[in-house]
Amino acid sequence: MTPRIVHAVETWDAIRARRNVRRFEDRPIPAEDLDRILEAARRTPSSTNQQGWDFVVVTERERLRELAGVWRYAAHVATSAATNASKTWSPSAIAAWQDASQNRWLALAASTAKGNITAFRVGATSLQQAWTSTSDLAAPSSPIVINDVVFALNQGSASAPAVLYALDGSTGKEIWTSGKTLKTSSRTPLWSSSGQVYVATSDRLLYAFGYGQDRHPMK
């Protein structure tokens, strides 16, 4: 058995030497190295040790290319050897959930001219693109999920107010919108608490939309 070579480095030196990398060599990362990287990430401190995150590591080239096309700042993902499509409890670009049939899902905002939300079904070793929304989400915010329903916000502009959309989590079908309720644009992330979805708009108003167990949102 070949002994593993471990190079010691001071913590402060490692922090100072950290860099963002957007160009990659075309070779796979050994599984044991990926496992060690994920273990280091899992040990990141969290409040009361909640560890509020899931790690979904994507290594298939076809899936990496798909991920690169559905997020506005992810072009470099296409040529990476592995990408962690993680989800945390704080607002993020990716929403993750498990439906009533124990299927695991990811949904994220896309960077297309029209804008949309794309959802992937998470398998044991791969991601499968399941649906892309057809709603007019020209400037989509990061989605959130309640009761298997995906909420996404068309953030609007100076001349067009924001619109909140509710999409069926399994099909992407539009099941509700806030219509003309919101009067201005919004540039803050969606968040939820106790069955409410909150939208803060640029005129300094906060809107709360209730969502019952019967899957019918209401103002």
C-alpha positions in Angstrom: 0.0 0.0 0.0 1.4 3.4 -1.0 1.5 5.8 2.0 -0.6 8.9 1.6 1.5 12.1 1.5 0.0 14.9 3.5 1.5 18.4 3.2 1.1 20.5 6.4 0.1 24.1 6.0 -0.6 26.8 8.6 -4.3 27.8 8.8 -3.6 31.5 8.3 -1.5 30.7 5.2 -4.3 28.6 3.8 -6.9 31.4 4.3 -4.6 34.0 2.6 -3.8 31.7 -0.3 -7.4 30.8 -1.1 -8.5 31.7 -4.7 -11.6 31.4 -6.8 -10.9 29.2 -9.8 -12.9 29.3 -13.1 -10.6 27.3 -15.4 -10.1 23.6 -14.8 -8.0 20.7 -16.1 -9.9 18.0 -17.9 -9.4 15.1 -15.4 -11.6 13.6 -12.7 -11.1 14.2 -9.0 -10.4 11.0 -7.1 -13.3 9.8 -5.0 -11.3 9.8 -1.8 -10.4 13.4 -2.3 -14.0 14.4 -3.0 -15.0 12.6 0.2 -12.4 14.5 2.2 -13.4 17.8 0.8 -17.1 17.1 1.6 -16.1 16.0 5.1 -14.3 19.3 5.6 -17.3 21.2 4.4 -19.6 19.2 6.7 -17.5 20.2 9.7 -18.1 23.9 9.0 -19.4 25.5 12.2 -23.2 26.1 12.4 -25.5 27.6 15.0 -26.2 25.0 17.7 -24.7 22.4 15.3 -27.8 22.4 13.1 -25.7 21.7 10.0 -28.4 23.3 7.8 -27.3 22.1 4.4 -27.4 19.2 1.9 -24.6 18.3 -0.5 -25.4 17.0 -4.0 -22.1 16.4 -5.8 -22.5 16.3 -9.6 -19.7 14.8 -11.7 -21.4 13.7 -14.9 -20.3 15.9 -17.8 -23.8 16.1 -19.3 -25.4 17.2 -16.0 -22.6 19.7 -15.4 -23.4 21.3 -18.7 -27.1 21.4 -17.9 -26.3 23.1 -14.5 -24.1 25.6 -16.3 -27.0 26.7 -18.4 -29.7 27.2 -15.7 -27.9 29.7 -13.4 -26.8 33.1 -14.5 -23.2 32.9 -13.0 -22.4 29.2 -13.6 -20.8 29.0 -17.0 -17.6 27.6 -15.5 -19.5 24.7 -14.1 -19.6 23.0 -17.5 -15.9 22.4 -17.5 -15.5 21.5 -13.8 -14.7 18.0 -12.7 -17.3 18.2 -9.9 -19.8 20.8 -8.6 -21.5 20.8 -5.3 -25.2 21.8 -5.8 -25.8 22.6 -2.2 -28.8 24.0 -0.4 -28.8 25.8 2.9 -31.5 27.2 5.1 -30.6 30.7 4.3 -31.8 32.2 0.9 -29.7 30.7 -1.9 -29.9 30.2 -5.6 -31.0 26.6 -5.2 -34.1 25.2 -3.4 -34.1 21.6 -2.3 -36.9 19.5 -1.0 -38.3 15.9 -0.7 -41.9 15.3 -1.8 -44.5 13.0 -0.3 -43.2 10.1 -2.4 -39.7 10.6 -1.0 -38.4 11.9 -4.3 -35.6 14.5 -3.8 -35.6 17.7 -5.9 -33.5 20.7 -6.8 -34.9 23.9 -8.4 -33.0 27.0 -9.4 -33.4 30.3 -11.4 -32.1 30.2 -14.9 -30.2 32.9 -16.9 -32.1 32.9 -20.2 -33.6 35.9 -22.0 -37.0 35.2 -20.8 -36.0 33.7 -17.5 -37.4 30.6 -15.9 -37.2 28.1 -13.0 -35.7 24.6 -13.8 -36.1 21.6 -11.5 -34.1 18.4 -11.3 -35.0 15.1 -9.8 -32.1 13.9 -7.6 -31.1 10.2 -8.1 -28.7 8.1 -6.2 -25.8 9.0 -8.5 -27.2 11.6 -10.9 -29.5 14.5 -11.6 -32.4 14.3 -14.1 -33.9 17.5 -15.5 -37.6 17.2 -14.8 -39.3 20.5 -15.9 -38.7 24.1 -16.8 -41.3 26.7 -16.0 -43.2 28.5 -18.8 -44.3 31.4 -16.7 -43.0 34.9 -17.6 -40.2 35.1 -15.0 -38.0 37.7 -16.9 -35.9 38.4 -13.7 -36.5 35.4 -11.5 -35.4 35.4 -7.9 -34.1 32.3 -6.1 -37.0 30.0 -5.5 -38.3 28.6 -2.2 -40.5 25.6 -1.6 -43.5 25.1 0.7 -45.7 21.9 0.7 -44.2 20.7 -2.6 -45.0 24.1 -4.2 -42.2 26.2 -5.7 -42.5 29.9 -5.2 -40.5 32.2 -7.5 -40.6 36.0 -7.9 -40.4 37.9 -11.2 -38.5 40.8 -9.6 -39.8 43.4 -12.0 -38.1 46.6 -13.1 -38.5 50.4 -12.8 -41.5 50.2 -15.2 -42.9 46.8 -14.2 -43.9 45.6 -10.7 -42.8 42.3 -9.3 -45.1 39.2 -9.5 -45.0 36.2 -7.2 -45.6 32.8 -8.8 -46.6 29.4 -7.3 -45.6 26.4 -9.4 -46.4 22.7 -8.9 -43.3 21.1 -7.6 -43.6 17.9 -9.7 -44.6 19.5 -13.0 -43.7 23.2 -13.0 -47.3 24.0 -13.9 -48.4 27.5 -12.8 -51.1 27.2 -10.2 -51.3 30.8 -8.8 -49.8 34.3 -9.2 -50.1 37.5 -7.1 -51.3 39.3 -10.2 -51.2 43.1 -9.7 -51.0 43.0 -5.9 -47.4 44.2 -5.8 -47.0 47.7 -7.0 -43.2 48.1 -7.5 -40.1 45.9 -8.1 -38.3 43.8 -5.6 -34.6 43.1 -5.2 -34.7 41.1 -1.9 -34.8 37.3 -1.6 -38.1 35.6 -0.8 -38.4 34.1 2.6 -41.0 32.1 4.5 -42.2 31.4 8.0 -45.2 29.7 9.6 -46.9 29.1 6.3 -46.3 32.7 5.0 -44.3 33.8 2.0 -42.8 37.3 2.4 -42.0 39.7 -0.4 -40.3 43.1 0.3 -40.7 45.6 -2.5 -38.7 48.7 -3.4 -41.3 51.1 -2.0 -40.5 49.7 1.4 -43.6 47.6 1.8 -43.6 44.0 3.1 -46.3 41.6 1.7 -47.2 38.4 3.3 -49.0 35.7 1.3 -50.6 32.8 3.3 -50.4 29.2 2.0 -52.7 26.5 3.4 -52.3 22.8 3.6 -54.9 22.5 0.8 -52.3 24.0 -1.6 -54.3 27.1 -2.4 -52.3 30.3 -1.9 -54.2 33.5 -0.9 -53.4 37.1 -0.3 
